[in-house]
Amino acid sequence: MNELVEKVAGPTYYWLTVKAVRDETPAAKSFVLVPERREEALFRYRPGQFLTFRIPHENGQIMRSYSLSSAACNEPHMTICVKRVDEGRGSNWLNDHVTAGTRIEATQPAGRFVLSDGDAPLLLIAGGSGITPCISLIKQALIESDRNVKLVYANKNEASVIYRETLDGLANRFADQFTYQRWHDDARGFLTAEDIGAEAIGWEAADIYICGPEPLMDMAENTLAAQLGQEKTILTERFVSPDDEAANPAPVAGFAASPCSFRLTLDGEDYEVPYRPEQTLLEAATTAGIDVPSSCTEGHCGTCMAWLRSGEVSMASTKALSKRNIERGLVLACQSRPATDAPIWLDFDF
């Protein structure tokens, strides 16, 4: 087991400056972001990752995660795209108040929605603003590899297509490598399980990435798992905004189970992590000085997802997990507390 050094838990935020703002559709804007020069190395990212922002709010501050649509292989600065949402506290603040020169706080890039190693083809299914991490992956794959790529992109109508010109340009430039299937609900109705299954024919060996509205993701993930096998690796990116609760809610209390420690596996190393009553597993790991994957710490980004190999936990929220994730034994470390005194083994190397 590795030696642990206690430290203060919680994410670190850094100041980013908005270099430019671009209208993508009537309801979505792109924001080009630049870190302080001395912190540039901290913001090296993999396409498909995201930033978590600390946004001003009348009740304090709220945290929101937004995917990077840029790819470092051909773009000098980070870019996010934010679509306005009815009653959306974070998305509407960004769209209404942020201009070139605005400074905003964000964590370092995080997330597992990244390209796997190897040369497998890619099948991406996106809906609406779910194109944001997908287009980052597409750029990287097309520019830096010979992997064949297929995108199925659903929108309400032609006017709501985000990054339309960029996608058209990629389709023309990489015509022999990139298959781009547009899907407009006003002309064809909503995507169905049958449609998704048909689009996957011939792409059985592909790595699969899905991002978009929750009903679309659930349907596509379940359909493809049934069609291609339950062991098929299917990556989804889920950002679930918390309900309109207080910005800094009180800690959850009343958990009777309190083991003295639990086992944690990360990057091939095992740790015996001290545990204090009422901590989340993420809080305990971070306090012990273990740099586990995490970002929002509120259960809506999914970065701290891990495999619960033994023991039982109670999660305050499971919104960032699909039903299939839960059935596979995955949990959110930031939402998990011991439910019994049985030994817990949390594996981030799943």
C-alpha positions as CSV (number, residue, x, y, z in Angstrom):
1,M,0.0,0.0,0.0
2,N,1.1,3.6,-0.7
3,E,1.9,6.2,1.9
4,L,-0.8,8.9,2.2
5,V,-0.4,12.5,3.1
6,E,-3.5,14.4,4.4
7,K,-4.6,17.5,2.5
8,V,-7.6,19.8,2.2
9,A,-10.3,18.3,0.0
10,G,-12.0,20.1,-2.9
11,P,-11.4,21.2,-6.5
12,T,-9.0,24.0,-7.4
13,Y,-10.3,26.8,-9.7
14,Y,-8.3,29.0,-12.0
15,W,-9.1,32.2,-13.8
16,L,-9.7,32.0,-17.6
17,T,-10.2,35.0,-19.9
18,V,-12.8,34.9,-22.6
19,K,-10.9,35.8,-25.8
20,A,-13.9,35.7,-28.1
21,V,-17.6,34.9,-28.3
22,R,-19.2,33.5,-31.4
23,D,-22.9,32.9,-32.2
24,E,-23.3,29.3,-33.4
25,T,-27.1,29.2,-33.6
26,P,-29.8,31.5,-32.2
27,A,-29.6,29.6,-29.0
28,A,-26.0,28.6,-28.7
29,K,-22.7,30.5,-28.4
30,S,-19.0,29.4,-28.4
31,F,-16.6,30.9,-25.9
32,V,-12.9,30.9,-26.6
33,L,-10.9,30.6,-23.4
34,V,-7.3,31.5,-22.4
35,P,-5.6,30.6,-19.1
36,E,-3.1,32.8,-17.4
37,R,0.3,32.3,-19.1
38,R,1.9,30.8,-15.9
39,E,-1.0,28.2,-15.8
40,E,-1.0,27.2,-19.5
41,A,0.4,23.7,-18.8
42,L,-2.4,23.0,-16.4
43,F,-4.9,23.3,-19.2
44,R,-3.4,20.9,-21.6
45,Y,-6.4,18.6,-22.5
46,R,-7.4,15.6,-24.4
47,P,-10.2,16.1,-27.0
48,G,-13.5,15.1,-25.4
49,Q,-12.7,16.5,-22.0
50,F,-14.6,19.3,-20.2
51,L,-14.1,22.2,-17.8
52,T,-16.2,22.8,-14.6
53,F,-17.0,26.4,-14.1
54,R,-17.8,28.3,-10.9
55,I,-20.6,30.7,-11.9
56,P,-22.0,33.6,-10.0
57,H,-25.6,33.1,-8.7
58,E,-28.0,35.1,-6.5
59,N,-27.7,32.4,-3.8
60,G,-23.9,32.2,-4.0
61,Q,-22.2,30.2,-6.7
62,I,-23.1,27.2,-8.8
63,M,-20.9,24.7,-10.6
64,R,-21.5,23.7,-14.2
65,S,-19.5,21.5,-16.6
66,Y,-19.2,22.2,-20.3
67,S,-17.3,20.1,-22.9
68,L,-14.5,21.4,-25.0
69,S,-15.3,21.5,-28.7
70,S,-11.8,22.5,-29.7
71,A,-8.9,20.1,-30.4
72,A,-5.4,21.1,-29.6
73,C,-4.1,19.4,-32.8
74,N,-5.5,22.3,-34.9
75,E,-6.7,25.0,-32.6
76,P,-4.6,27.3,-30.4
77,H,-7.2,28.0,-27.7
78,M,-9.8,26.1,-25.7
79,T,-13.4,26.5,-26.8
80,I,-16.7,25.5,-25.2
81,C,-20.2,25.8,-26.7
82,V,-23.1,26.5,-24.4
83,K,-26.7,26.2,-25.5
84,R,-29.4,28.2,-23.8
85,V,-31.7,26.1,-21.7
86,D,-35.1,27.1,-20.4
87,E,-34.6,28.3,-16.8
88,G,-30.9,27.2,-17.1
89,R,-29.0,29.1,-14.4
90,G,-25.5,28.4,-15.8
91,S,-26.2,28.4,-19.6
92,N,-28.3,31.5,-19.5
93,W,-25.8,33.4,-17.4
94,L,-23.0,32.6,-19.9
95,N,-25.2,33.5,-22.9
96,D,-26.5,36.7,-21.4
97,H,-23.5,38.1,-19.5
98,V,-20.2,36.8,-20.8
99,T,-18.4,38.9,-23.5
100,A,-14.8,39.1,-24.8
101,G,-12.6,40.1,-21.9
102,T,-14.8,38.5,-19.2
103,R,-12.9,36.4,-16.6
104,I,-14.4,33.2,-15.3
105,E,-13.2,30.5,-12.9
106,A,-12.8,26.9,-14.0
107,T,-11.1,23.7,-13.0
108,Q,-8.5,21.9,-15.0
109,P,-9.7,19.7,-17.9
110,A,-11.3,16.4,-16.8
111,G,-13.4,13.5,-18.1
112,R,-13.2,10.0,-19.5
113,F,-15.0,10.7,-22.8
114,V,-11.8,10.5,-24.8
115,L,-10.4,8.5,-27.7
116,S,-9.2,5.0,-26.9
117,D,-5.9,3.8,-28.1
118,G,-5.7,1.8,-31.2
119,D,-7.1,2.1,-34.7
120,A,-10.7,1.0,-34.3
121,P,-13.3,3.0,-36.2
122,L,-15.5,5.4,-34.4
123,L,-19.3,5.6,-34.2
124,L,-20.6,8.8,-32.6
125,I,-24.2,9.6,-31.8
126,A,-25.0,13.1,-30.8
127,G,-28.1,15.2,-30.2
128,G,-28.2,19.0,-29.9
129,S,-25.4,20.4,-27.9
130,G,-24.1,16.9,-27.4
131,I,-22.1,17.6,-30.5
132,T,-19.6,19.6,-28.4
133,P,-17.3,16.8,-27.1
134,C,-18.0,14.7,-30.2
135,I,-16.7,17.2,-32.7
136,S,-13.5,17.5,-30.6
137,L,-13.0,13.7,-30.9
138,I,-13.8,13.8,-34.6
139,K,-11.2,16.5,-35.4
140,Q,-8.5,14.6,-33.5
141,A,-9.3,11.3,-35.2
142,L,-9.5,12.7,-38.7
143,I,-6.5,14.9,-38.5
144,E,-4.2,12.6,-36.5
145,S,-5.1,9.1,-37.6
146,D,-6.6,7.0,-40.4
147,R,-9.5,5.8,-38.3
148,N,-12.9,5.8,-40.1
149,V,-15.5,7.9,-38.4
150,K,-19.3,8.0,-38.5
151,L,-21.4,10.7,-36.9
152,V,-25.2,10.5,-36.5
153,Y,-26.3,14.0,-35.4
154,A,-29.9,14.7,-34.4
155,N,-31.4,18.2,-34.1
156,K,-34.9,19.7,-34.2
157,N,-34.3,21.4,-37.5
158,E,-31.6,22.7,-39.8
159,A,-31.4,26.1,-37.9
160,S,-30.5,24.4,-34.6
161,V,-27.4,22.5,-36.0
162,I,-24.4,23.6,-34.0
163,Y,-21.0,23.7,-35.8
164,R,-22.8,23.1,-39.1
165,E,-20.1,24.8,-41.3
166,T,-17.3,22.9,-39.5
167,L,-18.9,19.6,-39.9
168,D,-19.6,20.2,-43.6
169,G,-16.0,21.2,-44.0
170,L,-14.7,18.0,-42.4
171,A,-17.1,16.0,-44.5
172,N,-15.7,17.5,-47.6
173,R,-12.1,17.4,-46.6
174,F,-12.2,13.8,-45.3
175,A,-14.8,12.4,-47.7
176,D,-13.2,8.9,-47.7
177,Q,-12.9,8.7,-43.9
178,F,-15.8,10.6,-42.4
179,T,-19.5,9.6,-42.8
180,Y,-21.8,12.4,-41.6
181,Q,-25.5,11.5,-41.1
182,R,-27.7,14.5,-40.4
183,W,-31.0,13.8,-38.7
184,H,-33.7,16.6,-38.5
185,D,-36.7,15.9,-36.3
186,D,-39.0,18.2,-38.2
187,A,-38.4,16.2,-41.4
188,R,-37.9,12.7,-40.2
189,G,-39.4,12.5,-36.7
190,F,-37.3,11.5,-33.6
191,L,-34.6,8.9,-33.9
192,T,-35.8,5.5,-32.9
193,A,-34.1,2.3,-31.6
194,E,-34.6,0.9,-35.1
195,D,-32.9,3.9,-36.6
196,I,-29.9,3.6,-34.2
197,G,-29.6,-0.2,-34.9
198,A,-29.6,0.4,-38.6
199,E,-26.9,3.1,-38.4
200,A,-24.7,0.7,-36.5
201,I,-24.8,-2.0,-39.2
202,G,-21.3,-2.4,-40.6
203,W,-19.8,-0.5,-37.5
204,E,-19.9,-3.5,-35.1
205,A,-16.1,-3.1,-34.5
206,A,-16.3,0.6,-33.8
207,D,-15.7,2.4,-30.5
208,I,-19.0,4.0,-29.6
209,Y,-19.5,7.5,-28.1
210,I,-22.9,9.0,-27.2
211,C,-23.7,12.5,-26.0
212,G,-27.0,14.4,-26.1
213,P,-30.4,14.6,-24.3
214,E,-30.8,11.9,-21.7
215,P,-33.7,10.0,-23.4
216,L,-31.6,9.8,-26.6
217,M,-28.5,8.6,-24.7
218,D,-30.5,6.0,-22.8
219,M,-32.2,4.7,-25.9
220,A,-29.0,4.6,-28.0
221,E,-26.9,3.0,-25.3
222,N,-29.5,0.3,-24.5
223,T,-30.1,-0.4,-28.2
224,L,-26.4,-0.8,-29.1
225,A,-25.7,-2.9,-26.0
226,A,-28.4,-5.3,-26.9
227,Q,-27.4,-5.4,-30.6
228,L,-23.6,-5.5,-30.1
229,G,-23.4,-7.3,-26.7
230,Q,-23.5,-6.2,-23.1
231,E,-19.7,-6.3,-22.9
232,K,-19.4,-3.7,-25.7
233,T,-17.7,-0.6,-24.5
234,I,-20.0,2.4,-25.0
235,L,-18.9,5.7,-23.6
236,T,-21.6,8.3,-22.7
237,E,-21.1,11.9,-21.5
238,R,-23.8,13.0,-19.1
239,F,-24.0,16.5,-17.6
240,V,-27.0,16.8,-15.3
241,S,-27.7,20.1,-13.7
242,P,-28.6,19.9,-10.0
243,D,-32.1,20.8,-8.9
244,D,-32.7,24.4,-7.8
245,E,-31.3,23.8,-4.3
246,A,-29.2,26.2,-2.3
247,A,-25.8,26.8,-3.9
248,N,-23.9,25.5,-0.9
249,P,-26.1,22.8,0.7
250,A,-25.5,21.4,4.1
251,P,-23.7,18.0,4.3
252,V,-25.8,14.9,4.4
253,A,-25.9,13.4,7.8
254,G,-27.3,10.2,9.4
255,F,-25.1,7.5,7.9
256,A,-24.5,4.9,10.6
257,A,-21.9,2.8,8.7
258,S,-18.4,4.0,9.5
259,P,-15.5,1.7,8.5
260,C,-12.1,2.8,9.6
261,S,-10.7,2.6,6.0
262,F,-11.4,1.3,2.5
263,R,-9.4,0.0,-0.4
264,L,-8.9,2.2,-3.5
265,T,-7.2,1.2,-6.8
266,L,-5.9,3.9,-9.1
267,D,-3.4,3.7,-12.0
268,G,-2.4,0.2,-11.0
269,E,-1.7,1.2,-7.4
270,D,-3.6,0.1,-4.2
271,Y,-4.3,2.4,-1.3
272,E,-5.8,1.9,2.2
273,V,-7.7,5.1,2.6
274,P,-8.6,6.3,6.2
275,Y,-12.3,7.0,6.5
276,R,-14.1,9.4,8.9
277,P,-17.8,9.3,9.6
278,E,-20.1,11.0,7.1
279,Q,-17.4,11.6,4.5
280,T,-18.0,10.7,0.9
281,L,-15.5,8.3,-0.5
282,L,-14.2,11.1,-2.7
283,E,-13.7,13.4,0.3
284,A,-11.8,10.6,2.1
285,A,-9.6,9.9,-0.9
286,T,-8.8,13.5,-1.6
287,T,-8.2,14.3,2.1
288,A,-5.7,11.4,2.1
289,G,-3.8,13.1,-0.7
290,I,-4.9,10.7,-3.6
291,D,-5.3,12.5,-6.9
292,V,-8.5,10.7,-8.0
293,P,-10.4,11.8,-11.1
294,S,-12.9,14.4,-10.0
295,S,-14.3,17.8,-11.1
296,C,-17.7,19.1,-10.1
297,T,-17.9,17.1,-6.8
298,E,-21.7,17.6,-6.9
299,G,-22.6,14.4,-8.8
300,H,-23.5,15.9,-12.2
301,C,-20.4,15.4,-14.3
302,G,-19.5,11.7,-13.8
303,T,-15.7,12.3,-13.6
304,C,-15.4,10.4,-10.3
305,M,-17.1,7.3,-11.6
306,A,-15.5,4.1,-10.3
307,W,-16.3,0.4,-10.0
308,L,-17.4,-0.8,-6.6
309,R,-15.7,-4.2,-6.5
310,S,-16.9,-5.0,-3.0
311,G,-19.0,-3.5,-0.2
312,E,-22.2,-1.4,-0.4
313,V,-22.6,2.3,-0.6
314,S,-25.5,4.8,-0.5
315,M,-25.4,7.5,-3.2
316,A,-27.1,10.8,-2.6
317,S,-27.6,11.2,-6.4
318,T,-27.2,8.8,-9.4
319,K,-28.2,11.2,-12.1
320,A,-24.8,11.1,-13.9
321,L,-25.0,7.3,-14.2
322,S,-27.0,5.4,-16.8
323,K,-29.0,2.4,-15.8
324,R,-26.4,0.2,-17.5
325,N,-23.6,1.9,-15.5
326,I,-25.4,1.1,-12.3
327,E,-26.1,-2.5,-13.3
328,R,-22.4,-2.9,-14.0
329,G,-21.6,-1.8,-10.4
330,L,-20.3,1.7,-11.2
331,V,-20.8,4.4,-8.6
332,L,-20.0,8.1,-8.2
333,A,-17.3,8.6,-5.5
334,C,-18.5,12.1,-4.7
335,Q,-22.0,10.9,-3.9
336,S,-21.1,7.6,-2.2
337,R,-20.9,6.8,1.5
338,P,-20.6,3.4,3.2
339,A,-24.0,1.7,3.6
340,T,-22.7,-1.2,5.7
341,D,-19.6,-2.0,7.6
342,A,-18.6,-4.5,4.9
343,P,-15.1,-3.9,3.4
344,I,-15.3,-1.5,0.5
345,W,-13.0,-1.7,-2.6
346,L,-13.3,1.2,-5.1
347,D,-11.5,0.7,-8.4
348,F,-10.9,3.6,-10.7
349,D,-9.1,1.4,-13.3
350,F,-12.2,-0.3,-14.6
